[in-house]
Amino acid sequence: MKYLKIFTILLTFIIAKWSFACDNDLVDVSNNKISTWLGDNSPFSKAYKDGKCVLDKALVNIPLEQRRVIANLIAKSYSIEIKNAKEILNYNY
């Protein structure tokens, strides 16, 4: 649980640092459908846009299909962390 908090704090600082470097020109047409669905003013939609921007910049030299696989692996890692956190809460010390 301690490592999850540290990871979350570090990820927040990294995303905040790189989010200022992301240009709106990089946003493609397919992202507009998602923006319409999520909205533009919510913290969730802003976090989505910032996170996507960071991933796109980090994976710029990788084909689109491999980017999808990497994004799915990242999502899976969060699922595993949530599952482990729930298991730890179930322990009676």
Secondary structure, DSSP 8 states (H G I E B T S, - for coil): -HHHHHHHHHHHHHHHHHHTT--GGG--HHHHHHHHHH-SSSHHHHHHHHHHHHHHHHTTTS-HHHHHHHHHHHHHHHHHHHHHHHHHHH---
